[in-house]
């Protein structure tokens, strides 16, 4: 029975806390699904990059995208993975306590080490680690493991330490809290000497907030005045685990039974602002405010929560038919606001919800209370001149609520036969009339005499404007835009009552738009925008009579499935989609510069949107109200502006050739990639994949970024993906730059050097040059030598040829001379032979014989000379 009572009481507390807090603040969650070692946290800390470190049974590092877990038992087998708390540190080192052992993590190497120092509590001040243990305060050298006693007092057991500045510290003990001056080595003052101090926190005004084991909670101001928040026993706030301060100076208190918050009044008196705690079902063991002003909540068991009260000002209203002061209805549709600031909210099946200017549900206008024809409300519109609220009721035409009498009367549509089944889909003001589209056609209502008639006199146009109409819009040039299921999108000149253009619906051949139009807003000066069924947002180009589109792939929308589009008070575009709401910056006319998204997952409850959900921009409080399934939420877009936010971009991991690189497993990475500005890789490790993260945690999953590899890319590449991959990079120097699309000044740069292979290194290139020059020189020498040899041979050949020619000439001369001598000798010999033979000449025969003998001898010599000459010629040949 006690367990049942406890469960009922816990459930009621939870329900009430959601009711109180659900409309005020929204916290996102971080749990095991995001990579945490377990759903809890007893310590939270932020490093200089903006990463969040969480302590539970391991050390968890969350970078906005993923969580890296460091289990200390893997590095120090003597330690148990439990009770990891008391985080502190500087830009390069994180220190923490595992039980009473000090563990340090080198942030640049992401490598834990143990300095062999024990402590009860630790803190960092002026880049020095201070610890307390027993009766003493120490200053420690984490590298050498040495510690120096700075102050000691045997009367106290030190349990906590908080730096003040000027070498002064608050020291929590088992018998009160001490203010100690280390320069003078003395206790300046003491407080609550009978209390065992368990928690202490110094705020921005140097006030010390503390709690004791007895349940006491108090604050000590800078002038030494102490104010008790809780007496012993914790009558106002249960047992306190932790404190933190947000950017507004509000103190948040984590207790055994949830989260409280305290404001300091102008008289210096703290006031507990929350009658009931947030997360009352769990014990809050850790609180932290990061540099963006986000509040991080660590429960003893459960997902870590984080959010920003200044920026996450979503006010949510949940539908509950059983509770009178809650919204009623499943689908929250059209909305209107009267001159007193009351908001009228239509529902599908539960009438009209009325919220006052403080946005409290004050009443419901239904079939029962005001004799509405039906509780299915299709559209609302408020006429400030007549103080009337016009109400479109499903299959019951149009009603009007006279706010003076609070009575409803029916508008007469008896001029056509099917008035009993008339459903007005929209109420569009145009000059002195209201334009009313329906399946039976488009009507108009005179706002003064409430007389109804057809908007268009042309019967053919009346037929064209009937059927299932998705939406209508009348622009500043008196053009009626109609989007219907049967006819698609077309425009009509209301003055001449002629069809101007037909654009189709994206399904028919020759259609000039990619998809059917669901909603239209804008004007010719600032742009006419149309949301489509599945093609994003269209912008009408009046000069060319065509459309340009803005889609999800362009990072202007959460989804291409768009429902409604409207202008905000600040002239931006608000677009509802099936994935959430997109806000397009329209500071430049007719051209969105950037977009801010509110995904449905970012809302306080699992809400969803449909085409029947309404959207309304209040001119009074300037908030945007978005109807959803079973609820309504509102926000002020100015508070969602990200400019000037204190966050950073950094690379969180690098993989080369599909191998993750860390300082411990690679010689190419000397420190964690988040701290690296340059990396050198060999030529064969040239496929690089880099993941980058941001400490803008509220938008970490939905930001748009652009990157460029200088030395390779000519243009910036826009992406919402956090992984950048380049394959087969050539050797050389590159600069990879990643920046926020909305804040280009916020960027991160990594120099990537792909080294040349050794055969393409400078020494080898010099060697190649020397060898090449040597080869060229040898070839030149060889060619010159060969040329000289060829010239020499040619000269010798010419000499030989000349000698041969001379010899041939001489031989020819000798031959010719021999022949010349031979001929007369032959004649002489013949004559002499005749004379010798003649017997008559006997007396001179002997003398003639001698002459003949000599002539024959001479002929023989000539013959021998010819024979020698012939042999010489044959030898030459």
VENKAMO-V79067 format. One line per field, one symbol per residue. burial: 1 if it has 24 or more other C-alpha atoms within 12 Angstrom, else 0. Layout:
burial=???
This chain:
burial=0000000000001100111111111111111000111111111111111111111111111111111111110000000011111111110111111111111111111111111011111111000111111111111111000010011100011111111100111111111111111100000001110011111111100111111111111111100001111101000111111111110001111111111111010000011101011111111111111111111111111111111111111111111000000111111111111100011111111111111000111011110001011111111111100001111111111111101000011111100000100111111111000111111111111010010111110000110111111111111000111111101111110100011001111100000111111111111001111111111111110000001111110111111111111111001111111111111111000111011111111111101111111111110010111111111111111101110010111111111100001110000110111111111111101111111111111111111111111000000011111101110011111111111111100111111111110000000000000000000000000000000000000000000000000001001001100100010011001001100100000000000100010011001001101100100000000
